Amino acid sequence: MSYLLAILVPPLAILLQGRPFQAVFNAILWVGGLLFILLPFVVGQGAWLLAVIWAIVVVYNRRSEARDRRMIDEALRRRG
């Protein structure tokens, strides 16, 4: 679900991952890309794609952090 949201509305996906400042900058990039997609410029498509990739990376990293935290907690629980 988060990955689909990252593709469709990248700033919202980043905001839901708990990164409000990144969401603001991503929104600026995403909206700018959407505006320039209407014009025949490649820059708009690149900016939109960059915003989507950024959101996917943030969602992936958030899941990795949660998985790593669970592994560390489990190792600490076993140790002591």
Helices and strands as residue ranges (DSSP letters): H 2-8, H 10-16, H 20-37, H 42-79
